[in-house]
Amino acid sequence: MLNFVIGAVAGALMAAVATIAALRNPDVQLRMGLVQPAPVILPLRRPEPACPPAAQAGTGAPPTIGHPDLLFSRRRFWSVTP
């Protein structure tokens, strides 16, 4: 008799934990109707892509990014803060 009671209490606790864990999932909340789905907002127009400045585009030289010693700069290694 005691085994039955202990098993029933353990089963009820596991079922309660599984139910609470499932109800915290947003997909389950939507399926059960606990929350309303967020409205879908579609953009009306795509934003224009950012183009490089016209001054560098006309020279034919590749654009420069950063400094050549950027990777091995001592100042970069010592200025890192935790």
C-alpha positions in Angstrom: 0.0 0.0 0.0 2.8 2.4 0.9 4.5 1.6 -2.5 1.3 2.6 -4.3 1.1 5.9 -2.4 4.7 6.8 -3.0 4.5 5.8 -6.7 1.3 7.9 -7.1 2.9 10.9 -5.5 6.1 10.5 -7.6 4.0 10.2 -10.8 1.9 13.2 -9.9 5.1 15.3 -9.3 6.6 14.2 -12.6 3.4 15.0 -14.5 3.2 18.4 -12.8 6.9 19.2 -13.7 6.4 18.0 -17.3 3.2 20.1 -17.7 4.8 23.2 -16.3 7.8 22.7 -18.6 5.6 22.2 -21.6 3.4 25.3 -20.9 6.5 27.5 -20.7 7.2 26.7 -24.3 5.9 29.5 -26.6 4.8 27.0 -29.3 2.7 25.1 -26.8 1.2 28.3 -25.5 0.1 29.3 -29.0 -1.4 25.8 -29.7 -3.4 25.9 -26.5 -4.6 29.5 -27.1 -2.9 30.9 -24.0 -1.4 33.8 -25.9 -2.3 35.5 -29.1 0.1 35.1 -32.1 2.2 38.2 -32.9 1.0 39.9 -36.1 3.2 39.5 -39.1 4.5 42.8 -40.4 6.0 42.8 -43.8 8.2 45.6 -45.0 6.6 47.5 -47.9 9.9 48.3 -49.6 13.4 46.9 -49.4 16.0 49.3 -48.1 18.6 50.5 -50.5 22.0 48.9 -50.2 24.9 51.0 -48.8 27.3 51.9 -51.6 30.9 52.8 -51.2 31.8 56.5 -51.5 32.2 57.7 -55.1 35.7 59.1 -54.4 37.2 55.6 -53.8 35.1 53.8 -56.4 36.6 55.9 -59.3 40.3 55.5 -58.4 40.5 51.8 -59.3 42.6 51.1 -56.1 41.2 48.5 -53.7 39.7 50.1 -50.6 41.9 50.0 -47.5 40.4 48.4 -44.4 42.2 49.1 -41.1 45.9 49.4 -40.7 48.6 46.8 -41.8 49.8 46.4 -38.2 46.3 45.9 -36.8 46.8 42.3 -35.9 50.1 42.6 -34.2 49.8 45.9 -32.5 51.1 45.9 -28.9 48.6 48.6 -27.9 45.8 46.3 -28.9 47.0 43.5 -26.7 47.5 45.7 -23.7 44.3 47.7 -24.0 42.0 44.7 -23.5 40.0 45.1 -20.3 38.2 42.2 -18.6 
